[in-house]
């Protein structure tokens, strides 16, 4: 299987895919259209040779953010699904030439950018990723409250909330670290 270059499992009424799909180093073409997939494996972005991904006519509600790491991808057909948005990380797909998102449930701003063309959509996705990053920084910014002569700082996080950062995953107990 490690030498597999093309995989076509379209039209098989599949509802899920194994995580092992993400460890096919030579896979160039992945055809998954006309199934009943509700999600793709999170590690699909780890396919180093993938150039063509066909996932049209499924039940996909979202695409994994790891798809932004597909280094060689040229064509993604995700038409006729239930997508509401596209992962902002996909704005960094440098080799993409075609991204078909027609017949989805895209939010108005995503739909408008998709209709403006691929380069505008990719630029919009990069802006969205930056906006989300800044919102997360603001959300986690400690808030100071005067407690007598001292300031007590609390984070804007729920107790026992897991926070993912570039340094790893942390559990926050509503006190600043």
N, C-alpha and C positions, 0 to 999 in steps of 0.2 A: 504493500500500500504506500510505502514511502516514495515510490517512483510515479505514483498516479498523477497524470497531468490534466485530465478532464473527468469530471463527475457529473452525470446527468441522472437525477432522480425526480425529474419533473413528472407531474401527473400521477403521483402515487398516494395521494391523500395523507401525506405525512403531517403530523401535528407538532413534532419536535425533532431536533437533530442532536446527535451526541456531541459532547465537548471535544471528543477526539477528532472531530472534523478540523479543528484549528491547528492540528499538528501534522498537516500534509505539506511538507516543504516544497514540493514540485508542482502543486496544484495550480493550474493557470486558469481554468474555466470551471465555474461551478453553476450548474443549472438546477434551480429549485422551484421553478415556476409551476403554477397549477397544483398546489398542494393546499394544506390547511394550516400552515405554519403561523403561530402566533408570535414567535420570537426567533431570533437567530442566536447561536452560541456567543457568549461574551468574548470569547477568544478568536472570533472570526478575523479580527484585525491582525492576527499573528501569522496569516498566510502570506509569506514573503514573495511568492511568485504569481499571486492571483491578478489577472488582468481583466477578467470578465465575470460579473456576478449577475445572474438572472434570478430575481425573486418576485417577479410579477404574479398577480392573481393568487395571493395568499391572504392571510388574516393578520398581517403584521401591523402592530400598533406603534411600534418604535423600532429603530435600528440601534444596534449597540454603538456606544461612543468609540469603541476600539476600531471601528471602521475608518476612523481618521488616520490610522496607522498603516493602511494598505498602500505600500510604497509603489507598486506597479499598476494599480488598478486604472483601467482606461474607460470601462463601461459598466455602469450599474443601472439595471432596469428594475425599479421598485414600483412600477405602475400597478394600479388596481389593488391597493391594499387599504388599510385603515390608518395610515400614518397621519399624525397631527402636526408633527415637526420632524426636523432632521437634526441629528447630533451636530452641534457647532464644530466639533473636532473635524468633521468632514470638510470644513473650509480650507484645510491644509492639504488636501489631496492634490498633489502637484501634477500627476500624470493623467488625471481624469479628463476625458474628452466628451463623454455623454453621461448624463444623469437624468433618467426618466422618472419623474414623480407624478405623472398625470393620473387622474382618477383616484385620488386619495382624499382624506379629510383634512388637508393642511390648513393651519391657521391662516387668516387672511394675509398677514405680513409674509409668511413663508410662500404662500401661493403667488403673491405679487412678485416677489423676488425671483421665483422659479420661472415665471413668465417673462421676466426681463432678460433671461439668458444665463448660461452657466457661470460666466465670470462674475456677474453681479450677485448671483446666489452665493458663490464661494466667498466673495468679499463680505456679504451680509453675515454669513455663518462665522467668519473670523471675528467680526464686530460683536456678534451675539456671545461668542465664547469670552471675549474680553469683558463685556457687560456682566455676564454671569459671574466671572471671577471677581470683579469689583463688588458686586452685590454680596458675594460670600464673605469678602473681607469686611465689608460694612456690617454684615450680620454678626460676625464674630468679634467685632471691636468691643473691648470692655467698656462698661459704663460705670462712672465714678459716682458714689453717693457719700456725702459727708456723714461721718459717724464720730461725733464729738470733734476733737482736734485732728482726726485722721480721715483719710478717704478710703472707702471700701470699694473695691472694683469687682464687678460681676460680669461674667460673659453673657452674651445674648445666645445662650444655648440651653436646651432643656436638660434636666438632670439625666445622667447616664446616656447622653447622646453620643453616638459615634461620629467623629469628624474625620474625613479623609483629607490629607494634605499631601504635598509633594514629599514629605518626610515619612509618611506612613499613616496608619489609622490610629486615632486616639479616642479614648472614652472621656468625655467631659462631665464633671460632677457639679457644674454650675459655679465653680470657683475658678478664678483665673490661674493659669499654670505658670 
